[in-house]
Amino acid sequence: MSRSKALQSYILVRLLLAPLMLLTIATLVFLLLRATPGDPADAILGSRAPEAAKAALRSQLGLDAPLWQQYLDYLKSLLGFDLGSSLTSRGLSVWEVIKEYFPATVELTFCSMVIAIVLGIGVGIVSATLPGTWLDIGGRLFGIITYSLPLFWVGMVLQLIFAVRLGWFPLGTRFPVNAAAPPSMTGLYIIDSAIAGNWAMLGNTLYYLALPSITLGVLLSGIFERIVRVNLRQTLKADYVEAARARGISEPTILIAHAFKNALIPVITVLGLTFAALLSGAVLTEVTFSWPGLGNRLYEAISLRDYPTVQGIMVFFGIIVVIASILIDIINAFIDPRIRY
């Protein structure tokens, strides 16, 4: 079988397996939510509410039906792309909740990833090309420390220092509360400010993004530093690199045109999965920084036993991860001709 046909077959299999993966995610979310202690009626109405009111709310939400019936109704709604209505967001649908909060998560994730990529790859290249030097030792220490430090602890320490003590950065919002937000076109304040040509708004947006995105970006950069350093060191020892040196090709040309391209293949895989994981696992980051994104909204929904919101957001995140993993495999297959399926 030719490479192109094998690749087409692989992509087709992945696409056919995607619905099964999403069904597994949706089923696990459904079962785990109902296995956790707590009653949505108590969370919404309060523990002192009359039992009749609680029973009426359970009936309205369909929680008095058998579990299998709830599950079938849930799958039927998903097949119709209906994620239900939030119980705690003024009657908004879950899609409207996602539309309202997801742009903040995208903005934080994108800015953090840019910082992580630039810093991590830069330190990794320096460390790999200067083995045994103090720059290499410093790069390795940087990667180990940033990779191992817990985000919530670093986030709280930096907030105490730079926001509370020094007052250099704001907390808990995307934009000044006493100023009008950028006109809502995409929901992304950076893009909306740029489209409107309002550079003061753009400056405010970046200012409010600075502390959480720098913190998250620096901690994530350790992942890329370690991967780039290890793979680039191995690539620089490869036979084709030695052959290039024997032909008199300069070291910068060898690094950029030969070694770095091949060393980037595992970085692309980690980059895609990390980006998807940040989008779908933003709870810890956003709760730590009180960032008004979808991860923070998910945490609130879990606390209040808002079943439709939790289920809808988790399925939405699952779709992102599944799509990202398929795209990464396809990109790697086109970049690296050695990959066979």
KOLDO-580503 format. One record per residue (C-alpha): x, y, z. Coordinates in steps of 0.2 Angstrom, whole numbers, padded with zeros to 4 digits, always signed. Each point is the difference from the previous one (the first is absolute). Layout:
// KOLDO-580503
XYZ/...
This chain:
// KOLDO-580503
+0000+0000+0000/+0007+0017-0005/+0003+0013+0014/-0014+0012-0006/-0013-0014+0001/+0007-0006+0016/-0002+0017+0007/-0017+0002-0007/-0005-0016+0008/+0007+0005+0017/-0009+0017+0000/-0016-0009-0004/+0002-0012+0014/+0004+0014+0012/-0016+0010-0006/-0011-0015+0002/+0007-0003+0018/-0003+0018+0005/-0018-0002+0004/+0004-0015+0010/+0012+0010+0010/-0012+0014+0003/-0014-0013+0005/+0012-0007+0013/+0004+0017+0007/-0018+0005+0000/-0005-0016+0009/+0014+0002+0013/-0005+0018+0004/-0018-0006+0002/+0004-0014+0012/+0013+0009+0010/-0012+0015+0003/-0013-0011+0007/+0012-0010+0010/+0006+0016+0009/-0009+0004+0017/-0012+0015+0000/-0017+0004-0007/-0002+0013-0013/-0017+0005+0008/+0009+0003+0016/+0014+0010-0009/-0013+0011-0009/-0014+0002+0013/+0010-0002+0016/+0000-0014+0012/-0015+0009+0010/-0011+0001-0015/-0017-0010+0001/+0001-0018-0005/-0015+0003-0012/+0010+0014-0009/+0016-0012-0001/-0011-0014-0007/-0008+0012-0013/+0018+0006-0006/+0006-0018-0001/-0015-0004-0011/+0003+0015-0011/+0018-0005-0002/-0004-0018-0003/+0010-0006+0015/-0015-0010+0006/+0001-0012-0015/+0010-0016+0000/+0018+0002-0004/-0001-0009-0016/-0014+0011-0006/+0010+0016+0005/+0015-0007-0010/-0010-0003-0016/-0008+0017+0001/+0018+0007+0003/+0006-0009-0016/-0015+0005-0010/+0003+0018+0004/+0019-0001-0004/-0005-0008-0017/-0010+0016-0003/+0014+0011+0005/-0011+0006+0015/+0011+0002+0016/-0015+0005+0010/-0002+0016+0010/+0010+0005+0015/-0008-0001+0017/+0010+0014+0007/+0003+0013-0014/-0017+0009-0001/-0007-0013-0011/+0013+0001-0014/+0003-0015-0011/+0017-0009+0003/+0005+0006-0018/-0003+0018+0006/+0010-0003+0015/+0014-0007-0011/-0001+0014-0012/+0001+0013+0015/+0015-0008+0009/+0010-0010-0012/+0008+0016-0009/+0009+0004+0017/+0007-0017+0001/+0006+0000-0018/+0009+0017+0003/+0009-0006+0016/+0005-0016-0008/+0006+0008-0016/+0011+0013+0008/+0007-0013+0013/+0004-0012-0015/+0009+0014-0009/+0011+0004+0015/+0003-0018+0004/+0005-0004-0018/+0012+0014-0002/+0008-0002+0017/+0001-0019+0000/+0006-0002-0018/+0013+0014+0002/+0007-0007+0016/+0000-0018-0007/+0010+0005-0015/+0013+0010+0010/+0001-0015+0012/+0002-0013-0014/+0012+0009-0010/+0012+0004+0014/+0001-0016+0010/+0010-0001+0016/+0000+0019+0002/-0008+0011+0014/-0013+0005-0013/-0004-0019-0002/-0001-0003+0019/-0011+0016+0002/-0011-0006-0014/-0003-0017+0008/-0003+0007+0017/-0013+0012-0008/-0009-0014-0008/+0000-0011+0016/-0006+0014+0011/-0013+0007-0011/-0007-0017-0004/-0001-0006+0018/-0007+0016+0008/-0019-0001+0004/-0009+0013-0009/-0012+0004+0014/+0014+0004+0012/+0010+0010-0012/-0016+0009-0006/-0004+0005+0018/+0017+0005+0005/+0002+0011-0016/-0017+0008+0003/+0005+0004+0018/+0016+0008-0005/-0004+0009-0016/-0019+0003+0002/-0003+0002+0019/+0017+0007+0006/+0007+0010-0014/-0017+0003-0009/+0008-0002-0017/-0014-0011-0008/-0019-0002+0003/-0009-0015+0005/-0016-0010-0004/-0006+0008-0016/+0004+0003-0018/-0003+0018-0001/-0001+0015+0011/-0017-0001+0009/-0003+0019-0002/+0003+0000-0019/-0010-0006-0015/+0006-0016-0007/+0005-0001-0018/-0014-0002-0012/-0005-0018-0001/+0004-0007-0017/+0010-0016+0003/-0001+0000+0019/+0019+0001+0000/+0005+0017+0008/+0017+0001-0009/-0008-0003-0017/-0015+0011+0003/+0011+0014+0006/+0011-0001-0015/-0014+0000-0012/-0008+0015+0008/+0017+0009-0001/-0001+0004+0019/+0018-0002+0006/-0004+0005+0017/-0012-0014+0002/+0013-0012-0007/+0013+0006+0012/-0013-0003+0015/-0004-0017-0007/+0019-0005-0001/+0003+0008+0018/-0014-0011+0008/+0006-0015-0010/+0018+0002+0005/+0002-0008+0017/-0010-0016-0003/+0007-0003-0017/+0018+0003+0005/-0002-0011+0015/-0008-0014-0010/+0012+0002-0015/+0016+0000+0010/-0006-0016+0009/-0005-0008-0016/+0017+0005-0009/+0009-0014+0010/-0009-0013-0010/+0006+0007-0016/+0017+0003+0006/+0003-0018+0005/-0007-0007-0016/+0009+0012-0011/+0017-0003+0009/-0001-0019+0000/-0006-0002-0018/+0012+0014-0007/+0015-0008+0009/-0005-0017-0008/-0003+0008-0017/+0017+0009+0000/+0009-0017+0002/-0009-0008-0014/+0010-0006-0016/-0008+0012-0012/+0005+0015+0011/+0018-0007+0001/+0000-0001-0019/-0006+0018-0001/+0014+0005+0011/+0013-0010-0011/-0007+0010-0015/+0005+0016+0008/-0017+0006+0004/-0001+0013+0014/-0006-0004+0017/-0015+0012-0001/-0005-0007-0016/+0001-0018+0006/-0010+0005+0016/-0014+0010-0009/-0002-0010-0017/+0004-0018+0006/+0000-0003+0019/-0014+0012+0006/-0013-0006-0012/+0001-0018+0005/+0001+0004+0018/-0016+0010-0001/-0011-0016-0004/-0002-0005+0018/-0002+0018+0005/-0015+0002-0012/-0008-0015+0008/+0002+0007+0018/-0005+0017-0006/-0016-0005-0007/-0005-0011+0015/+0006+0013+0012/-0011+0013-0008/-0015-0011-0001/+0003-0005+0019/+0001+0018+0005/-0016+0004-0009/-0008-0015+0008/+0009+0000+0017/-0001+0018+0004/-0009-0002+0016/+0016+0001+0011/+0008+0014-0009/-0016+0011+0000/-0005-0004+0017/+0017+0005+0007/+0000+0016-0009/-0019+0003+0001/+0000+0001-0019/-0018+0002-0007/+0002-0014-0012/-0009-0017-0004/+0011-0010+0012/-0005+0012+0015/-0019-0002-0006/+0002-0019+0000/+0007+0001+0018/-0015+0010+0005/-0012-0012-0009/+0008-0015+0009/-0002+0008+0017/-0018+0004-0003/-0004-0017-0008/-0005+0008-0016/-0001-0016-0010/-0004+0007-0017/+0014+0013+0001/+0013-0013+0006/-0005-0013-0013/-0001+0013-0014/+0017+0008+0003/+0009-0017+0003/-0007-0006-0017/+0005+0016-0008/+0017-0002+0007/+0001-0018-0006/-0004+0005-0017/+0015+0012+0000/+0012-0013+0006/-0006-0013-0013/+0001+0012-0014/+0017+0006+0006/+0007-0018+0001/-0006-0004-0018/+0008+0016-0007/+0016-0003+0009/+0002-0018-0007/-0004+0007-0018/+0012+0014+0002/+0014-0011+0006/-0003-0013-0014/+0002+0014-0013/+0016+0007+0008/+0009-0016+0004/+0001-0012-0016/+0006-0013+0012/-0017-0003+0008/-0009-0014-0007/-0018-0006+0003/
